[in-house]
Amino acid sequence: MIYHSTRSASLQADSAQAVLEGLAADGGLYVPAALPAFDWKKCLRGSAMDMATDILSALLPDIPEMGQLVRKAYTGKFATEELTPTVSVGDFHVLELFHGPTSAFKDVALCMLPQLLTAARRAKGVEQDILILTATSGDTGKAALEGFKDVDGIKICVFYPDGGVSQVQRAQMVTQEGNNVTVCAVVGNFDDAQTGVKNIFAACRDKEMPSRLSSANSINIGRLAPQIMYYFKAYRDLLDAGKIALGDEVNYSVPTGNFGDILAGYLAKKLGLPVGKLICASNANKVLTDFIQTGTYDRMRPLYKTDSPSMDILVSSNLERLLYLLSEDAELVAGLMKQLNESGSYTVPTELLAKIQAEFWADYCDDDGAQKIMGKVWNELGYVCDPHTASGWAAAENYVNQTGDTRAMVVLSTASPYKFPEAVLRAIGQTPAGDGFNQMEQLNAVTGVAIPKNLANLRTKTERHTGVIEKGEMLPFVLGL
Ligand SMILES: *Cc1c(COP(=O)(O)O)cnc(C)c1O
C-alpha cells in the first residue's frame, strides 16, 4: 500500500518503508495515498486483539503476519484481556486507556510499535540494528522503554531533564529493566533534552553508524495506527451494553497534545466506524482550541506548565496529517508548514476550516477547571479521573450544553489517576501528604481504587540508571552505546 508525504504526493513509500523511516525525507508525515476498503462491521465482532489485527493489516499490508505481532505486543502486558475497557459514568462513557504496563494511554501504541519496526526491518531486508532515541518530559520515555525492552535488533536510549519529571516518573525510568535499554538525565529542561536529540539525528544523518537511528514519537505511522483500535472497541462496548444500536453515531472527546490520539479517531471514521463529532480537549495551552475555532494556528505564545503535562505542547505535529487528509493538497500543506516554521503561525483557507469544523469541535479547561471536574465526578458519580481525562470531560460537557447533541459520548481517559496523585487528592478535598508514593497510598485509602501494580512496586525496585550528563555530552554518549 502506498503512503506519501503530506508535503509532496510524489514522495512515496510502501507501508513497511513508511514505518521504518518515520518522517518523510522532506520533513512531511506519511499519509495513505488512499484508504483501503474495510469491513468495519466485521471488525467490531472480534476481540480487542482481533480488532487491532484487522485494522493494522488493512493499513500496513506490507508488514506480514500481523496477528502474531499483535499477540506478541499485548499478551500478558495489560491488566485485562480487553486491553481498553469502557465504563459508564453518569451520562458519559469513559474509555480507560491506562491499563497497560506504564498506566498511560501511550502503552497501546508503544507496545505495538517495536513489533511493527522489527517486522518492517525484516520485510525490507535491513540488517542494521535500530537505535531508538527519545527525549521525554515523563510519560513517553517510560512507555517506550517498556515497549522496546528486550526486543531483538533494537536498542533504546531515553533522555529526561534532570529534576524536570515527577518523582514517580523518574522512579519509573531509572528502575527500568531490560538488556537493551539506556536511561540518562540531562542537565537542563525538556527543550534542552529534545534539542539535544534533534542535534544527534542531524549530526548522524550522513555518518556511517553501527545502528540506524529512529524515534518513538507519533510522527511515525506505526505509532499512530495502533491507536485506531480502541475507538472500535469502545463502540463495541456500547453496543454490548445496549447503549447504542449498530450504525448509531458516537461522539468522542479526546484530551489532546500532539493530535495523534484524536487523529486516530478520525481515521477510525474514515474506515467506516460511525463516529459523530470528535471533540478536541486542551488545557491552558489552548493553541488547538483557538485553531479549530478560528482557523489560525499561532504558536507564538507562552507555554504554561500545568497539572496535565502530557498536553503541554504548542506544536501539534499530527495536525499536519489532518490538514492533508481534508484538503488533499500537499502544496498547500507544505506552504502552511513553512509559514509555521518561519513566522510561528498560519491561517487555513475558509473552505478547509469549514471541513475541519464539520468533523471537530474544540474547547479547553485550565487547572482550576480540571480540579472542579475531578471533584465533581468523584463526589457526584464516585469515579476518580486524572487531570488529562478531566479536560476531556469538561470539553464533552461544554459541547453537550452548547449544542444539545444527544448522541452517546465517549470520554477518552488517557492516564491513571495514580500517575498524578497530588492534583487528584487536592481535587477531591484531601490535603496531599508526603512524597509521590505516600500520596498514592493516601489516594488508595480515600477512594478504594486499586493502585496499578507497576506503580505500587516502584518504591522497592533497584535504581539502575542514575547517570546525569551535560547537554554537550549527549552526542558522545550516544556514539558510545
Ligand atoms: C500523550 C498524552 C496525551 C496527548 O495525546 P496526543 O496523541 O499527543 O494528542 C494526553 N494524555 C496523556 C496522559 C498523554 O500521555
The ligand as an SDF file (V2000), in Angstrom:
LIG
                    3D

 15 15  0  0  0  0  0  0  0  0999 V2000
    0.3590   11.8730   25.2410 C   0  0  0  0  0  0  0  0  0  0  0  0
   -0.8050   12.1110   26.1240 C   0  0  0  0  0  0  0  0  0  0  0  0
   -1.9270   12.8680   25.6980 C   0  0  0  0  0  0  0  0  0  0  0  0
   -1.9890   13.5360   24.3360 C   0  0  0  0  0  0  0  0  0  0  0  0
   -2.0740   12.6440   23.2530 O   0  0  0  0  0  0  0  0  0  0  0  0
   -1.6750   13.1200   21.7850 P   0  0  0  0  0  0  0  0  0  0  0  0
   -1.7460   11.9000   20.9450 O   0  0  0  0  0  0  0  0  0  0  0  0
   -0.2740   13.6590   21.8890 O   0  0  0  0  0  0  0  0  0  0  0  0
   -2.6370   14.1700   21.3840 O   0  0  0  0  0  0  0  0  0  0  0  0
   -2.9940   13.0120   26.5630 C   0  0  0  0  0  0  0  0  0  0  0  0
   -2.9600   12.4740   27.8080 N   0  0  0  0  0  0  0  0  0  0  0  0
   -1.9220   11.7520   28.2430 C   0  0  0  0  0  0  0  0  0  0  0  0
   -1.9370   11.2100   29.6350 C   0  0  0  0  0  0  0  0  0  0  0  0
   -0.8020   11.5200   27.4320 C   0  0  0  0  0  0  0  0  0  0  0  0
    0.2310   10.8040   27.8960 O   0  0  0  0  0  0  0  0  0  0  0  0
  1  2  1  0
  2  3  1  0
  2 14  2  0
  3  4  1  0
  3 10  2  0
  4  5  1  0
  5  6  1  0
  6  7  2  0
  6  8  1  0
  6  9  1  0
 10 11  1  0
 11 12  2  0
 12 13  1  0
 12 14  1  0
 14 15  1  0
M  END
$$$$
